[in-house]
């Protein structure tokens, strides 16, 4: 009996520990689902999981292989050949070089090596083109990263807007409910009419609808952000209540201000009329690489007019055996020693007439070089304009935030005064609702401008103008 009691107590204890373990497991899952994501964390996560980034990394590896192949082109090429034949009927005796009707078996072996000594510089130019292509692929990776960062920032700002605006709508809903409770008390005392009570109830219903719509927009924005990050299921909110999944607006603004204060506003992209060594934006680097590629194409076209010089060397031997003459052939090893021959040769190839194709190729290459230089100047000029416009946008956004802050403070005071007047019966409900909508619009406008400031500053940082 005691053993049965002990066994039941042991099972009960094990079940308790099992339920505790399951509880900790689900608690950890809930904690992980409620992780608060900062903008930088979203960007880093997207950069490590984006398909386009991984594809471009494979392109970079292919470009590196191309550079290795171009370097190996300077080494000699070596080949080994072997052949075997069996002849019968009337043929030539390999020993006496006369015709007879004896059957023969013969084999041949050779080892050849050849190397181009000079090809007008085409191999050197090809190596430069391979290195330039590798740099172009690296620059393309940087461009893809910048575009991905901007897309993630835009999605993050959209989600953060609905997260913050939801709090504003909930605040307005709480104010409307509080006003409804006070109006109900005043209506019971005969101080307010049924029309005011009905209008306030309609206002509460409208605020609840606004909260619901904002919640739906927030879920869609979180889903879009998670899709860009490659983590849509883990970002989706669990349950009906939406928890703040993103970094709050005030913390995001402080992070951006810290990044901007630690960076100098020195422009590294030079004027189109000046030097080009300061261009650091991927668009400017791409334009410069296009010019370099066009210059290499011109050099390649000029190199086609020069002769090519090559050298080759080799060793060979042969072994033959006849059937029917009645003599024993020499051993295979001896035949290899006796019949081995060596050769070395050099040659030169001079282009004389190719229907003027080289000349037309050179002309086309020069025109492409001129176009590439014009496009580079235009790209640098456009980047300078975009940078100036981005700076003006940041300054204008900061000024609008200052004005919106003052307007919000004034609207808050006006709403508080009119609310007191309405409770005292000195103002109509229509005036109070108008002021409340104006106050809510001021809050939304200030939120939009503050989020726009984050976007503008982050966009300005992506230009690469800061050291």
C-alpha positions as CSV (number, residue, x, y, z in Angstrom):
1,X,0.0,0.0,0.0
2,X,2.8,2.4,0.9
3,X,4.6,1.6,-2.4
4,X,1.4,2.5,-4.3
5,X,1.1,5.8,-2.5
6,X,4.8,6.6,-3.2
7,X,4.3,5.7,-6.9
8,X,1.3,8.0,-7.1
9,X,3.1,10.8,-5.4
10,X,6.1,10.4,-7.8
11,X,3.8,10.5,-10.8
12,X,2.1,13.6,-9.4
13,X,5.4,15.3,-8.9
14,X,6.6,14.4,-12.4
15,X,3.3,15.8,-13.8
16,X,3.8,19.0,-11.9
17,X,7.3,19.5,-13.3
18,X,6.1,18.6,-16.8
19,X,3.4,21.3,-16.6
20,X,5.9,23.8,-15.2
21,X,8.3,23.0,-18.1
22,X,5.5,23.4,-20.7
23,X,4.6,26.7,-19.1
24,X,8.1,28.0,-19.3
25,X,8.3,26.9,-22.9
26,X,5.2,28.8,-23.9
27,X,6.3,31.8,-21.9
28,X,9.6,31.8,-23.8
29,X,7.7,31.6,-27.1
30,X,5.5,34.5,-26.1
31,X,8.5,36.5,-25.0
32,X,10.2,35.9,-28.3
33,X,7.1,36.8,-30.2
34,X,6.9,40.1,-28.3
35,X,10.5,41.1,-29.1
36,X,10.8,44.8,-29.7
37,X,12.6,45.5,-33.0
38,X,14.6,48.5,-33.7
39,X,15.1,49.9,-37.2
40,X,18.8,48.8,-37.3
41,X,17.9,45.3,-36.2
42,X,15.3,45.0,-39.0
43,X,17.8,46.3,-41.5
44,X,20.5,43.9,-40.4
45,X,18.1,41.0,-40.4
46,X,17.0,41.8,-43.9
47,X,20.6,42.1,-45.2
48,X,21.3,38.6,-44.0
49,X,18.2,37.0,-45.4
50,X,17.4,38.8,-48.6
51,X,17.5,36.6,-51.7
52,X,18.9,39.4,-53.9
53,X,21.9,39.9,-51.6
54,X,22.7,36.2,-51.7
55,X,22.4,36.1,-55.4
56,X,24.7,39.0,-55.8
57,X,27.3,37.4,-53.5
58,X,27.4,34.5,-56.0
59,X,28.0,37.0,-58.8
60,X,30.9,38.4,-56.9
61,X,32.4,34.9,-56.5
62,X,32.0,34.3,-60.3
63,X,33.8,37.6,-60.9
64,X,36.7,36.5,-58.7
65,X,36.9,33.3,-60.7
66,X,37.1,35.4,-63.9
67,X,40.0,37.3,-62.5
68,X,41.9,34.0,-61.7
69,X,41.2,32.8,-65.2
70,X,42.6,36.0,-66.7
71,X,45.8,35.6,-64.7
72,X,46.2,32.0,-65.7
73,X,46.0,33.1,-69.4
74,X,49.6,34.4,-69.0
75,X,50.9,30.8,-68.3
76,X,51.8,28.4,-71.1
77,X,49.3,25.8,-72.3
78,X,50.6,22.2,-72.2
79,X,49.0,19.2,-74.0
80,X,49.8,15.5,-74.3
81,X,48.7,13.5,-77.4
82,X,48.8,9.8,-78.3
83,X,47.7,7.8,-81.3
84,X,47.7,4.2,-82.5
85,X,47.0,2.6,-85.9
86,X,47.0,-0.8,-87.5
87,X,47.4,-1.0,-91.3
88,X,47.3,-3.9,-93.7
89,X,47.4,-4.4,-97.5
90,X,49.7,-2.2,-99.6
91,X,51.2,0.5,-97.4
92,X,54.5,2.2,-96.6
93,X,57.1,0.5,-94.4
94,X,58.0,3.0,-91.6
95,X,61.4,1.4,-91.4
96,X,62.4,1.6,-95.1
97,X,59.8,4.1,-96.4
98,X,58.9,1.8,-99.3
99,X,55.7,0.2,-100.4
100,X,54.9,-3.4,-99.4
101,X,52.1,-5.6,-98.3
102,X,53.0,-6.3,-94.7
103,X,50.7,-5.5,-91.8
104,X,51.9,-2.8,-89.4
105,X,51.0,-1.6,-85.9
106,X,52.3,1.8,-84.9
107,X,51.8,4.3,-82.0
108,X,52.8,7.9,-81.5
109,X,53.3,10.0,-78.4
110,X,53.9,13.8,-78.1
111,X,54.0,16.5,-75.5
112,X,53.5,20.1,-76.7
113,X,53.7,23.5,-74.9
114,X,52.8,26.9,-76.4
115,X,52.8,30.4,-75.0
116,X,51.9,33.8,-76.3
117,X,54.7,36.2,-75.8
118,X,52.9,39.3,-77.0
119,X,49.4,39.9,-78.3
120,X,49.3,43.7,-78.4
121,X,48.4,43.9,-74.7
122,X,45.0,42.2,-75.1
123,X,45.6,39.8,-72.3
124,X,46.6,42.6,-69.9
125,X,43.5,44.5,-70.9
126,X,41.4,41.4,-70.3
127,X,42.8,41.1,-66.8
128,X,42.0,44.8,-66.1
129,X,38.5,44.2,-67.4
130,X,38.1,41.2,-65.1
131,X,39.2,43.2,-62.1
132,X,36.9,46.1,-63.0
133,X,34.0,43.6,-63.3
134,X,34.8,42.3,-59.8
135,X,34.6,45.9,-58.5
136,X,31.4,46.5,-60.4
137,X,29.8,43.5,-58.8
138,X,30.9,44.7,-55.3
139,X,29.5,48.1,-56.1
140,X,26.2,46.4,-57.3
141,X,26.1,44.6,-53.9
142,X,26.4,48.0,-52.1
143,X,23.6,49.4,-54.3
144,X,21.3,46.5,-53.5
145,X,22.0,46.9,-49.8
146,X,21.2,50.6,-49.9
147,X,17.9,49.9,-51.8
148,X,17.0,47.2,-49.4
149,X,17.8,49.4,-46.4
150,X,15.6,52.2,-47.8
151,X,12.7,49.7,-48.5
152,X,13.0,48.3,-45.0
153,X,13.1,51.8,-43.5
154,X,10.0,52.8,-45.5
155,X,8.2,49.7,-44.3
156,X,9.4,50.3,-40.7
157,X,8.2,53.9,-40.8
158,X,4.8,52.8,-42.1
159,X,4.4,50.2,-39.3
160,X,5.7,52.6,-36.7
161,X,3.2,55.2,-37.9
162,X,0.2,52.9,-37.3
163,X,1.7,51.7,-34.0
164,X,2.0,55.3,-32.7
165,X,-1.3,56.5,-34.3
166,X,-3.1,53.6,-32.6
167,X,-2.1,55.1,-29.3
168,X,-3.4,58.5,-30.4
169,X,-6.7,57.0,-31.5
170,X,-7.0,55.0,-28.2
171,X,-6.3,58.3,-26.3
172,X,-9.1,60.0,-28.2
173,X,-11.4,57.1,-27.6
174,X,-10.7,57.3,-23.9
175,X,-11.4,61.0,-23.9
176,X,-14.7,60.4,-25.8
177,X,-15.8,57.7,-23.3
178,X,-14.9,59.9,-20.4
179,X,-17.0,62.7,-21.9
180,X,-19.8,60.3,-22.5
181,X,-19.9,59.2,-18.9
182,X,-19.9,62.8,-17.7
183,X,-22.7,63.7,-20.2
184,X,-24.7,60.7,-19.0
185,X,-24.6,62.0,-15.5
186,X,-25.5,65.5,-16.6
187,X,-28.3,64.1,-18.7
188,X,-29.7,62.3,-15.7
189,X,-29.5,65.6,-13.8
190,X,-31.3,67.4,-16.6
191,X,-28.3,69.5,-17.5
192,X,-27.8,68.0,-21.0
193,X,-30.2,67.0,-23.6
194,X,-30.7,63.6,-25.3
195,X,-29.4,65.0,-28.6
196,X,-25.9,65.7,-27.0
197,X,-25.9,62.3,-25.5
198,X,-26.7,60.6,-28.8
199,X,-24.0,62.6,-30.7
200,X,-21.4,61.7,-28.1
201,X,-22.3,58.0,-28.4
202,X,-21.9,58.3,-32.2
203,X,-18.5,59.9,-31.6
204,X,-17.5,57.0,-29.4
205,X,-18.6,54.5,-32.0
206,X,-16.6,56.5,-34.7
207,X,-13.5,56.5,-32.5
208,X,-13.8,52.7,-31.9
209,X,-14.0,52.2,-35.7
210,X,-10.9,54.4,-36.1
211,X,-9.1,52.2,-33.6
212,X,-10.2,49.1,-35.4
213,X,-9.1,50.4,-38.8
214,X,-5.7,51.5,-37.4
215,X,-5.3,48.0,-35.9
216,X,-5.9,46.4,-39.2
217,X,-3.5,48.7,-41.0
218,X,-0.9,48.0,-38.3
219,X,-1.2,44.3,-38.8
220,X,-0.8,44.7,-42.6
221,X,2.2,47.0,-42.1
222,X,3.9,44.5,-39.7
223,X,3.2,41.7,-42.3
224,X,4.8,43.7,-45.1
225,X,7.8,44.5,-42.9
226,X,8.2,40.9,-41.9
227,X,8.1,39.8,-45.5
228,X,11.0,42.1,-46.4
229,X,12.9,40.8,-43.4
230,X,12.1,37.1,-44.2
231,X,10.5,36.7,-40.7
232,X,6.8,37.3,-41.3
233,X,5.5,34.6,-39.0
234,X,7.6,35.6,-36.0
235,X,6.6,39.3,-36.4
236,X,2.8,38.7,-36.5
237,X,1.1,39.6,-33.3
238,X,-0.2,36.8,-31.1
239,X,-3.8,37.2,-30.0
240,X,-6.2,40.1,-30.4
241,X,-4.3,42.6,-28.4
242,X,-1.5,44.2,-30.4
243,X,1.7,44.7,-28.4
244,X,4.3,47.3,-29.5
245,X,6.6,45.2,-31.7
246,X,8.7,48.1,-32.9
247,X,11.0,50.5,-31.1
248,X,8.9,53.5,-29.8
249,X,9.1,56.8,-31.7
250,X,11.0,58.7,-29.1
251,X,13.8,56.1,-28.9
252,X,14.0,55.9,-32.7
253,X,14.3,59.7,-32.9
254,X,17.1,59.7,-30.3
255,X,19.0,56.9,-32.2
256,X,18.7,58.9,-35.4
257,X,19.8,62.1,-33.7
258,X,22.8,60.3,-32.2
259,X,23.8,58.9,-35.6
260,X,23.5,62.3,-37.2
261,X,25.4,64.2,-34.5
262,X,28.3,61.7,-34.7
263,X,28.6,62.3,-38.5
264,X,29.9,65.3,-40.2
265,X,28.0,66.9,-43.1
266,X,31.0,67.1,-45.4
267,X,30.1,66.3,-49.0
268,X,32.4,63.7,-50.5
269,X,31.0,63.8,-54.0
270,X,32.8,66.5,-55.9
271,X,31.4,68.9,-58.4
272,X,31.0,67.5,-61.9
273,X,33.6,70.1,-63.1
274,X,36.1,69.1,-60.5
275,X,37.9,65.9,-59.7
276,X,36.1,62.6,-59.5
277,X,38.1,60.9,-56.8
278,X,35.6,61.8,-54.1
279,X,32.7,60.0,-55.5
280,X,31.5,57.4,-53.0
281,X,27.9,56.8,-53.8
282,X,27.2,53.6,-55.7
283,X,25.6,55.5,-58.6
284,X,28.7,57.7,-58.9
285,X,31.0,54.7,-58.7
286,X,29.0,52.8,-61.3
287,X,29.2,55.8,-63.7
288,X,33.0,56.0,-63.1
289,X,33.3,52.2,-63.8
290,X,31.4,52.6,-67.0
291,X,34.0,55.2,-68.1
292,X,36.8,52.9,-67.2
293,X,35.2,50.0,-69.0
294,X,34.9,52.3,-72.1
295,X,38.5,53.3,-71.8
296,X,39.5,49.6,-71.7
297,X,37.3,48.9,-74.8
298,X,39.2,51.6,-76.7
299,X,42.6,50.1,-75.6
300,X,41.3,46.7,-76.7
301,X,40.4,48.1,-80.1
302,X,43.8,49.7,-80.5
303,X,45.5,46.5,-79.5
304,X,43.9,44.7,-82.4
305,X,46.2,46.6,-84.8
306,X,49.3,45.2,-83.2
307,X,50.9,41.8,-84.2
308,X,51.0,38.7,-82.0
309,X,54.1,36.8,-81.1
310,X,54.0,33.2,-79.9
311,X,56.4,30.4,-79.1
312,X,55.9,26.6,-78.9
313,X,57.9,23.6,-78.1
314,X,57.4,19.8,-77.9
315,X,58.8,16.3,-77.8
316,X,57.5,13.3,-79.7
317,X,58.3,9.6,-80.4
318,X,56.8,6.7,-82.3
319,X,56.8,2.9,-82.1
320,X,56.0,0.5,-84.9
321,X,55.9,-3.2,-85.4
322,X,55.5,-5.2,-88.6
323,X,53.9,-8.7,-89.0
324,X,55.0,-11.2,-91.6
325,X,58.7,-10.0,-92.3
326,X,60.2,-12.5,-89.9
327,X,62.3,-10.2,-87.7
328,X,61.9,-9.2,-84.1
329,X,61.2,-5.5,-83.5
330,X,63.2,-3.4,-81.0
331,X,61.8,-3.3,-77.4
332,X,59.3,-0.5,-76.7
333,X,61.6,1.3,-74.3
334,X,64.4,1.3,-76.9
335,X,62.1,2.6,-79.6
336,X,61.1,5.5,-77.4
337,X,64.8,6.4,-76.9
338,X,65.8,6.0,-80.6
339,X,62.8,7.7,-82.2
340,X,62.3,10.6,-79.8
341,X,62.4,14.0,-81.4
342,X,62.2,17.6,-80.1
343,X,61.0,20.8,-81.7
344,X,60.8,24.5,-80.9
345,X,59.2,27.1,-83.0
346,X,58.2,30.8,-82.9
347,X,55.9,32.8,-85.0
348,X,54.3,36.2,-85.5
349,X,50.9,37.1,-86.8
350,X,50.4,40.5,-88.4
351,X,46.9,41.8,-89.2
352,X,47.0,43.4,-92.7
353,X,43.4,43.5,-94.0
354,X,40.2,42.8,-92.2
355,X,37.8,44.8,-94.2
356,X,38.4,47.9,-91.9
357,X,36.5,46.2,-89.1
358,X,39.2,47.1,-86.6
359,X,39.0,50.8,-87.6
360,X,35.2,50.9,-87.2
361,X,35.4,49.1,-83.9
362,X,37.8,51.7,-82.6
363,X,35.5,54.5,-83.7
364,X,32.5,52.9,-81.9
365,X,34.6,52.5,-78.8
366,X,35.6,56.1,-78.8
367,X,32.0,57.2,-79.2
368,X,31.0,54.9,-76.3
369,X,33.8,56.5,-74.2
370,X,32.4,60.0,-74.9
371,X,28.9,58.9,-73.9
372,X,30.1,57.3,-70.7
373,X,31.9,60.5,-69.7
374,X,28.8,62.6,-70.4
375,X,26.7,60.2,-68.3
376,X,29.2,60.3,-65.5
377,X,29.0,64.1,-65.4
378,X,25.2,64.0,-65.4
379,X,25.2,61.4,-62.6
380,X,27.5,63.5,-60.4
381,X,25.4,66.6,-61.1
382,X,22.2,64.8,-60.3
383,X,23.6,63.3,-57.1
384,X,24.7,66.8,-56.0
385,X,21.1,68.0,-56.6
386,X,19.6,65.1,-54.8
387,X,21.9,65.7,-51.8
388,X,21.1,69.4,-51.7
389,X,17.4,68.6,-51.9
390,X,17.7,66.0,-49.1
391,X,19.4,68.6,-46.9
392,X,16.6,71.1,-47.6
393,X,14.0,68.4,-46.9
394,X,15.5,67.7,-43.5
395,X,15.7,71.4,-42.6
396,X,12.1,72.0,-43.7
397,X,10.9,69.0,-41.8
398,X,12.6,70.2,-38.6
399,X,11.0,73.6,-39.0
400,X,7.6,72.0,-39.6
401,X,8.0,69.9,-36.5
402,X,8.7,73.0,-34.5
403,X,5.6,74.7,-35.9
404,X,3.4,71.6,-35.4
405,X,4.5,71.4,-31.8
406,X,3.4,75.0,-31.1
407,X,0.1,74.3,-32.9
408,X,-0.5,71.2,-30.9
409,X,0.1,73.0,-27.7
410,X,-2.3,75.7,-28.7
411,X,-4.9,73.2,-29.8
412,X,-4.6,71.3,-26.5
413,X,-5.2,74.5,-24.6
414,X,-8.2,75.4,-26.8
415,X,-9.6,71.9,-26.3
416,X,-9.3,72.0,-22.5
417,X,-10.9,75.5,-22.3
418,X,-13.8,74.5,-24.6
419,X,-14.3,71.3,-22.7
420,X,-14.7,73.3,-19.5
421,X,-17.1,75.7,-21.2
422,X,-19.1,72.8,-22.6
423,X,-19.5,71.2,-19.2
424,X,-20.6,74.6,-17.8
425,X,-23.2,74.9,-20.6
426,X,-21.4,77.9,-22.2
427,X,-20.5,76.1,-25.5
428,X,-22.1,73.7,-27.9
429,X,-21.2,70.1,-28.5
430,X,-20.5,70.9,-32.2
431,X,-17.8,73.4,-31.3
432,X,-16.3,70.8,-28.9
433,X,-16.2,68.1,-31.5
434,X,-14.7,70.5,-34.0
435,X,-11.9,71.4,-31.6
436,X,-11.4,67.7,-30.7
437,X,-11.0,66.8,-34.4
438,X,-8.5,69.7,-34.9
439,X,-6.5,68.5,-31.9
440,X,-6.5,64.9,-33.2
441,X,-5.4,66.1,-36.6
442,X,-2.6,68.1,-35.0
443,X,-1.4,65.1,-33.2
444,X,-1.5,63.0,-36.4
445,X,0.3,65.7,-38.3
446,X,3.0,66.0,-35.7
447,X,3.5,62.2,-35.7
448,X,3.7,62.2,-39.5
449,X,6.3,64.9,-39.5
450,X,8.4,63.3,-36.9
451,X,8.4,60.0,-38.7
452,X,9.1,61.8,-42.0
453,X,12.1,63.4,-40.2
454,X,13.4,59.9,-39.4
455,X,12.9,58.8,-43.0
456,X,14.6,61.9,-44.4
457,X,17.6,61.7,-42.2
458,X,18.0,58.0,-42.8
459,X,17.7,58.6,-46.6
460,X,20.3,61.4,-46.3
461,X,22.6,59.0,-44.5
462,X,22.3,56.4,-47.3
463,X,23.8,58.8,-49.8
464,X,27.2,58.1,-48.2
465,X,28.1,61.8,-47.9
466,X,29.1,61.4,-44.2
467,X,32.5,60.4,-43.1
